[in-house]
Amino acid sequence: MTLMKHIVAAGVCLAIGTGGAVAQTKWDLSTAWPASNFHAKNAMAFADAVREATYGSVDITVHVSGEIGVKITEKLSAVETGIVQMADMLLFLQAGEEPLLSMDTLPYLIQGQDEMKAFLEVASPVFDEIAAKHNQKILYYVPWPSPGVYSKQAIVSADDMSGQRIRAFNAASFEFLEKLGAAPLEMPWGDVAAAAAAGTIDGAATSSSSGVDGKLWQFTDHFNPLNWSTSTDAVTVNLDAWNALSDDERKTIEDLANKMEAEFWAVSAAEDNGKVAILEENGMTVSAADASLQAKMAEAGKAMWGAYIAKNPDAKPIIDAYSAKLGK
């Protein structure tokens, strides 16, 4: 690719100001989440900080809710090909291209932010290699609040889960709920409220954030934040666009990413705590799993680790190193 094509791919233009000609790089960042979502807000805060710290030489426009036509499962390829220069992507939804990116969906592997930090210490070098293979660089990660189960009847013990028709949000959650004795149904989030109202499902597996967004207290009475997995978004940048920047611009952006990542993790933690409080304010009973349900979750989760490793052998050294680190 010629230098001129690199410049076009990076979205570089010339901004004329009163002080003369100033080179300005314009990037598009695609996120699937609405403007009200904390991941989208984080991306906008990062874009604002980059614009300020580079004195406007790098101008990132955040496009929310997939408004520029990049599908939620195609973020990795969109950045790779330069359709957009940046994306905020839920890693496990890119597993169609890179199966190892689905590791964080394994139940009982990563439970909460502390364990996610430990996991990324082991996995991030591999994720960096995957990103580079797809012509991009990971700038920062932000975890989601962990999923729980919303239900009409309290689910506290292993027996309480038996036969419950719980909406699952991906293949791993479907298998996990099935191993716990539930009768899961996989369906899009947009269908959950209608299915709960019609009695097609008894409850739903999702995060506290989504439970508030969907006002699930209208259809269910109980929430158990089972915390069986923690998944993460990553914000990446196209390497052609990245390499077209000056050394100072790259250092400024990397420093900001390192600094703001911790702030964004705190936002995620506050999001979870705040949304659980809103659930309670709206009359939902929040409970915790007893010893029988915890034991069944551990057994089901570890069985799924083995099956995953058999299918994805390259995951074994990562999972082994991580589980040894935490004594899992």
Secondary structure, DSSP 8 states (H G I E B T S, - for coil): --HHHHHHHTTEEEEEETTEEEEEEEEEEEESS-TTSHHHHHHHHHHHHHHHHTTTSEEEEEE-TTTTS--TT-HHHHHHHTSSSEEEEEGGGGTTT-GGGGGGGSTTT--SHHHHHHHHHHHHHHHHHHHHHTTEEEEEEEE---EEEEESS---STGGGTT--EEESSHHHHHHHHHTT---EE--GGGHHHHHHHTS-SEEEEEHHHHHHTTGGGT-SEEE-------EEEEEEEHHHHHTS-HHHHHHHHHHHHHHHHHHHHHHHHHHHHHHHHHHHTT-EE----HHHHHHHHHHHHHHHHHHHHH-GGGHHHHHHHHHHHT-
